[in-house]
């Protein structure tokens, strides 16, 4: 007997459910995502031809504005929580859970340790109104920058060897303030520092310029 051929039918896939799931996920991330808080100061960094990118993790960042005020920042909420808890215990700050959370989820901090409780208890606008953004003291009489470095390192656990120390200074920052900061790192036996800059084109005729030109020609081909 001849073999009976079954008629072929096209397969139809209903994508409605998948589209619904995609939009539900998109809505969830839009509502649940919390954007990084704004920095308390605006810094115009100098330019350089260095193309090395600032890492996203294992960084202690010290921002210095044009008036010489120093602000501290560190990645990782777990590490930030350990650090503020250690500071709270050591200096008997009496921080509440809300103030601890303000540090953990906040941006850079720039105030003397004695004012830290008041600093964390108010909003960013109130800090500016009350003049609490004084910066971390770095003078020889009261150099609290050492404390922030030490506690920032301690919060890393056993991974402090991976730490990168970055200085983001304004182009108009007075040099004596930069020297104070550099001397503090030197005193802590930290010799390798990273300066955060804007990227600019390499001067024509230099080795870096020739490398850029070679890369550009390579891309065209």
VOMAR-228410 format. One line per 4 residues: number of its first residue (from 1); their letters; for each residue x, y, z of N, C-alpha, C. Coordinates in steps of 0.001 Angstrom, whole numbers. Layout:
<rs>
NUM	a	X:Y:Z:X:Y:Z:X:Y:Z  ...
</rs>
This chain:
<rs>
1	xxxx	836:-1198:0:0:0:0:879:1259:0  483:2271:-755:1284:3511:-758:1196:4227:588  2327:4819:962:2396:5537:2255:1592:6833:2180  769:7011:3209:-71:8203:3249:747:9378:3795
5	xxxx	786:10436:3048:1512:11624:3483:602:12546:4272  1112:12913:5457:355:13828:6294:558:15253:5797  -484:15998:5716:-332:17397:5245:498:18218:6249  1402:19024:5720:2248:19867:6565:1495:21128:6997
9	xxxx	1688:21462:8258:1058:22666:8794:2129:23572:9377  1994:24854:9130:2967:25804:9676:2767:25932:11187  3893:26052:11903:3849:26171:13363:3626:27626:13755  2658:27864:14572:2363:29222:15036:2748:29340:16507
13	xxxx	3576:30316:16817:4024:30530:18194:3396:31819:18714  2693:31702:19800:2054:32867:20411:3073:33591:21291  3462:34797:20884:4491:35564:21601:3885:36522:22625  2574:36476:22788:1922:37432:23690:2449:37321:25117
17	xxxx	2538:36086:25613:2999:35878:26993:4429:36375:27181  5297:36116:26200:6694:36545:26308:6797:38074:26326  6010:38731:25509:6010:40202:25496:5533:40753:26838  4527:40117:27404:4042:40559:28715:5129:40439:29769
21	xxxx	5853:39333:29762:6933:39123:30735:8037:40166:30548  8372:40447:29284:9425:41429:29005:9054:42808:29537  7807:43217:29325:7370:44525:29813:7262:44559:31333  6879:43448:31943:6843:43371:33399:8240:43516:33994
25	xxxx	9234:42855:33394:10613:42971:33865:11132:44391:33685  10834:44980:32517:11279:46349:32258:10683:47311:33276  9395:47150:33567:8735:48014:34553:9339:47832:35937  9633:46589:36287:10219:46306:37601:11562:47024:37772
29	xxxx	12446:46896:36770:13766:47512:36885:13679:49042:36869  12721:49589:36134:12551:51044:36116:12124:51565:37486  11256:50809:38170:10751:51246:39469:11707:50925:40602  12464:49841:40456:13320:49384:41555:14721:49984:41507
33	xxxx	15156:50450:40350:16516:50973:40231:16647:52309:40945  17728:52428:41718:18021:53686:42399:19276:54285:41785  19165:55503:41275:20286:56132:40614:21331:56591:41637  22567:56644:41189:23656:57082:42052:23422:58534:42464
37	xxxx	23540:58845:43755:23301:60223:44206:24331:61195:43645  23920:62444:43486:24815:63467:42963:25940:63757:43952  27102:64096:43400:28232:64464:44243:27983:65849:44852  28479:66089:46069:28230:67377:46731:28934:68558:46080
41	xxxx	29996:68294:45309:30734:69386:44662:30983:69036:43194  31125:70070:42392:31476:69903:40983:32960:70180:40806  33639:69260:40153:35086:69373:39986:35427:69365:38500  36218:70343:38070:36711:70397:36689:38140:69886:36705
45	xxxx	38328:68652:36290:39646:68032:36372:40543:68483:35222  41868:68464:35420:42790:68781:34321:42728:67705:33251  43305:68007:32092:43276:67072:30967:44605:66359:30812  44549:65136:30296:45757:64368:29997:45448:63433:28841
49	xxxx	46488:62778:28310:46309:61852:27194:46234:60403:27683  46215:60212:28991:46122:58868:29555:44731:58294:29291  44678:57088:28733:43395:56466:28370:42957:55396:29369  43671:55247:30483:43290:54259:31492:41980:54680:32155
53	xxxx	41024:53761:32215:39717:54075:32779:39715:53901:34285  38913:54726:34975:38749:54611:36415:37991:53326:36716  38538:52428:37553:37847:51163:37844:36539:51378:38589  35656:50388:38501:34335:50476:39123:34321:49952:40559
57	xxxx	35335:49196:40941:35344:48591:42277:36733:48672:42887  36787:48421:44203:38047:48435:44958:38762:49772:44806  38009:50846:45020:38559:52192:44844:38256:53044:46077  39265:53756:46560:39066:54834:47519:39277:56134:46744
61	xxxx	38221:56931:46615:38269:58142:45811:38233:59370:46711  39196:60251:46519:39273:61500:47280:39111:62660:46300  38001:63368:46436:37688:64489:45554:38081:65793:46243  38764:66669:45501:39223:67946:46044:38692:69062:45161
65	xxxx	37882:69957:45730:37323:71035:44913:38299:72212:44835  37905:73256:44113:38805:74388:43874:39135:75155:45145  38302:74996:46193:38566:75661:47468:39409:74815:48414  39790:73621:47949:40635:72757:48762:39884:71842:49704
69	xxxx	38559:71768:49583:37782:70862:50433:37926:69431:49924  38136:68504:50856:38375:67106:50501:37151:66265:50859  36717:65420:49914:35571:64538:50105:36009:63100:49862  35419:62186:50632:35778:60764:50555:34625:59961:49968
73	xxxx	34973:58971:49143:33967:58066:48593:34578:56682:48426  33716:55658:48557:34161:54274:48432:33028:53444:47850  33358:52467:47022:32333:51626:46402:31936:50491:47348  30773:49901:47097:30328:48724:47832:29577:49070:49104
77	xxxx	28266:48821:49105:27455:49173:50269:27840:48362:51507  28197:47102:51319:28606:46277:52462:29869:46834:53107  30805:47261:52280:32059:47827:52803:31815:49186:53452  30931:49970:52849:30612:51270:53438:29928:51105:54803
81	xxxx	29086:50067:54896:28410:49826:56174:29406:49446:57259  30345:48575:56929:31362:48183:57911:32176:49387:58343  32518:50235:57388:33343:51398:57704:32633:52355:58649  31373:52680:58361:30662:53644:59204:30376:53053:60575
85	xxxx	30153:51752:60640:29957:51115:61943:31238:51151:62774  32375:50946:62117:33663:51026:62825:33925:52444:63316  33642:53434:62481:33815:54829:62887:32874:55179:64039  31650:54687:63954:30662:54961:64989:31105:54388:66332
89	xxxx	31674:53186:66305:32141:52549:67540:33374:53243:68103  34325:53523:67228:35592:54099:67677:35420:55518:68228  34631:56334:67560:34505:57741:67943:33220:58035:68719  32465:56954:69039:31248:57097:69856:30333:58195:69304
93	xxxx	29983:58046:68023:29186:59060:67338:27696:58963:67676  27253:57784:68098:25845:57618:68428:24935:57692:67216  25343:57104:66107:24563:57165:64875:23329:56273:64954  22238:56739:64399:21014:55932:64301:21088:55069:63045
97	xxxx	20152:54121:62934:20108:53261:61740:19888:54096:60481  19086:55143:60592:18813:56004:59448:20078:56749:59006  20872:57195:59966:22108:57914:59644:23154:56977:59056  23193:55737:59559:24096:54730:58986:23708:54455:57537
101	xxxx	22408:54317:57291:21930:54061:55925:22238:55250:55009  22189:56453:55555:22507:57645:54766:23939:57591:54256  24834:57088:55079:26233:56949:54648:26382:55814:53647  25707:54701:53912:25844:53511:53074:25358:53772:51656
105	xxxx	24253:54477:51514:23649:54694:50191:23957:56071:49612  24699:56891:50337:24951:58256:49906:26146:58397:48984  26470:59644:48689:27589:59947:47806:28830:60239:48652  29680:61125:48172:30905:61468:48890:30592:62175:50200
109	xxxx	31503:62019:51157:31359:62638:52470:32534:63580:52697  32234:64806:53130:33295:65762:53388:32987:66644:54573  33319:66181:55754:33060:66938:56979:33952:66397:58087  34279:67192:59098:35030:66664:60246:34246:65556:60940
113	xxxx	34950:64599:61521:34293:63448:62156:33354:63889:63270  33708:64951:63976:32854:65415:65079:31492:65902:64580  31407:66275:63302:30138:66757:62729:29431:65686:61906  29981:64466:61911:29479:63430:61009:28029:63055:61308
117	xxxx	27646:63005:62571:26271:62651:62925:25292:63687:62377  25593:64960:62593:24726:66022:62065:24698:65986:60544  25843:65749:59941:25992:65701:58485:25082:64626:57882  25043:63446:58514:24269:62325:57982:22789:62405:58329
121	xxxx	22438:63260:59257:21039:63340:59696:20190:64279:58851  20817:65058:57977:20078:66031:57169:20265:65746:55685  19445:66385:54862:19516:66210:53414:20704:66977:52833  20984:66724:51560:22103:67397:50891:21891:68913:50858
125	xxxx	20656:69332:50621:20374:70773:50582:20607:71411:51949  20198:70705:53008:20396:71237:54359:21875:71307:54713  22648:70353:54235:24097:70380:54495:24730:71643:53930  24284:72006:52738:24822:73207:52110:24366:74463:52848
129	xxxx	23090:74472:53255:22572:75638:53985:23281:75830:55317  23558:74714:56011:24180:74786:57318:25714:74847:57245  26253:74779:56035:27704:74855:55872:28432:73645:56415  27798:72469:56315:28413:71249:56843:29421:70631:55882
133	xxxx	29362:71017:54608:30318:70496:53622:31657:71223:53755  32268:71103:54916:33537:71800:55167:34730:71064:54562  34559:69787:54278:35671:68981:53799:36366:68272:54952  37085:67219:54632:37842:66465:55632:39111:67243:55986
137	xxxx	39368:67496:57273:40583:68231:57660:41847:67474:57244  42803:68204:56666:44060:67577:56217:45292:68283:56767  45094:69320:57589:46252:70058:58091:46976:69237:59152  48180:69633:59468:49024:68881:60403:48448:68849:61807
141	xxxx	47679:69880:62186:47112:69927:63532:45975:68918:63705  45240:68652:62643:44105:67725:62713:43921:67057:61361  44787:66087:61080:44758:65425:59774:43863:64188:59847  42565:64386:59588:41618:63275:59636:41624:62447:58355
145	xxxx	42355:62925:57337:42456:62153:56106:43082:60787:56384  44015:60739:57338:44635:59463:57722:43581:58481:58217  42649:59001:59000:41597:58147:59561:40732:57542:58471  40335:58366:57491:39495:57866:56409:40235:56832:55569
149	xxxx	41522:57029:55366:42318:56045:54624:42389:54736:55397  42695:54825:56686:42842:53631:57516:41541:52829:57584  40431:53511:57849:39155:52810:57986:38634:52336:56634  38968:53058:55573:38607:52597:54233:39335:51311:53873
153	xxxx	40604:51224:54260:41387:50006:54030:40851:48852:54873  40532:49139:56144:40045:48089:57046:38712:47514:56580  37896:48334:55932:36574:47873:55474:36672:46893:54312  37847:46788:53687:38012:45885:52554:38210:44441:52989
157	xxxx	38405:44203:54288:38702:42851:54739:40105:42451:54319  40227:41293:53701:41549:40833:53254:41889:41265:51852  41057:42093:51233:41282:42484:49835:41881:43875:49698  42466:44414:50787:42953:45794:50699:44158:45919:49770
161	xxxx	44812:44795:49458:45944:44850:48528:45501:45190:47108  44201:44957:46802:43677:45266:45473:43227:46724:45353  43243:47434:46463:42723:48800:46471:43491:49722:45530  42737:50626:44911:43341:51685:44110:42960:53014:44749
165	xxxx	43938:53864:44949:43725:55151:45595:43708:56222:44514  42577:56895:44381:42395:57863:43306:42135:59261:43878  42764:60244:43263:42580:61646:43645:41956:62376:42460  40794:62959:42701:40091:63720:41664:40078:65181:42103
169	xxxx	41047:65920:41634:41213:67305:42072:40802:68278:40976  40273:69410:41396:39900:70453:40451:41156:71077:39843  41007:71559:38624:42141:72184:37938:42644:73423:38677  41762:74036:39495:42134:75261:40212:42468:75011:41688
173	xxxx	42567:73753:42093:42898:73448:43485:44286:73971:43827  44445:74693:44939:45774:75199:45320:46765:74045:45525  47976:74216:45032:48970:73144:45131:49290:72760:46576  49372:73705:47531:49653:73298:48921:48662:72263:49448
177	xxxx	47388:72346:49038:46393:71359:49474:46705:69991:48870  47078:69963:47588:47444:68703:46952:48669:68111:47642  49626:68958:48000:50837:68478:48675:50504:67875:50035  49562:68490:50761:49138:67928:52049:48597:66514:51871
181	xxxx	47785:66333:50830:47184:65026:50575:48258:64013:50187  49155:64408:49294:50219:63506:48860:51129:63130:50026  51431:64090:50888:52274:63811:52057:51588:62832:53004  50262:62933:53115:49516:62017:53973:49611:60589:53449
185	xxxx	49453:60420:52140:49582:59081:51551:51008:58556:51718  51967:59429:51561:53361:59020:51730:53616:58556:53157  53034:59268:54114:53176:58894:55525:52548:57536:55800  51483:57194:55053:50823:55892:55208:51495:54820:54353
189	xxxx	52645:55158:53747:53428:54234:52910:52643:53774:51692  51829:54678:51167:51087:54411:49924:51761:55232:48825  52460:54553:47952:53259:55246:46943:52563:55347:45590  51637:54427:45325:51005:54400:44006:49633:55044:44075
193	xxxx	49482:56183:43403:48221:56921:43373:47770:57111:41935  46482:57285:41761:45907:57517:40439:45226:58885:40429  45589:59717:39485:44990:61035:39349:43914:60990:38262  42714:61404:38618:41589:61371:37678:41641:62621:36808
197	xxxx	41640:62440:35480:41741:63561:34547:40734:63393:33404  40579:64467:32626:39806:64398:31390:40728:63972:30256  40158:63316:29272:40947:62853:28139:41074:63959:27089  42304:64156:26606:42525:65101:25515:43370:64433:24441
201	xxxx	43385:65022:23260:44148:64454:22151:45645:64609:22402  46392:63627:21954:47848:63679:22107:48442:64746:21188  49490:65456:21636:50129:66475:20791:50690:65861:19516  50502:66513:18363:51016:65980:17095:52527:65760:17150
205	xxxx	52959:64642:16584:54381:64332:16511:54879:63466:17652  54119:63355:18720:54556:62536:19849:54263:61061:19572  54876:60191:20406:54670:58750:20233:53209:58386:20430  52559:59035:21400:51149:58752:21653:50297:59165:20453
209	xxxx	50656:60297:19823:49912:60769:18647:50076:59795:17489  51306:59311:17282:51554:58346:16209:50798:57052:16440  50697:56650:17711:49942:55434:18035:48466:55625:17737  47946:56834:18058:46540:57121:17765:46279:57094:16262
213	xxxx	47211:57697:15505:47044:57737:14058:47078:56343:13460  47972:55513:13993:48059:54133:13512:46782:53381:13795  46195:53595:15005:44943:52945:15359:43807:53419:14479  43805:54738:14145:42745:55283:13301:42813:54712:11901
217	xxxx	44070:54595:11368:44210:54039:10018:43776:52578:10005  44105:51895:11107:43735:50480:11183:42230:50305:11160  41511:51219:11832:40050:51122:11867:39446:51362:10495  40042:52309:9741:39499:52618:8419:39648:51440:7468
221	x	40759:50738:7611:40978:49619:6736:40075:48440:7121
</rs>
